[in-house]
Amino acid sequence: MSAVKYITNNPFKMGFVNDNEIAIASCNGLALVNTQSGKYEYILSLPDYCIRTFWKYQDYLFIGTYGKGYFIY
């Protein structure tokens, strides 16, 4: 994980996925940011496609894109 400096200038959605992590959906991908350490990692990145939304359901994270379908993490 990298220290948070710059993830995106155009987030489509942000929200907590658990007590310590915020997910940020953007055209750069879906990033998980640890709110305690300030570090982040991209769990999904699709060149030429934007990740527009996500939904946390139990232990699953449903990820919706603009033009590339959906993914389950």
PyMOL commands that set and color helices and strands:
alter all, ss='L'
color gray80, all
select strands_A, chain A and resi 2-3+13-18+21-26+29-34+39-44+50-57+60-66+70-72
alter strands_A, ss='S'
color yellow, strands_A
deselect
rebuild
show_as cartoon
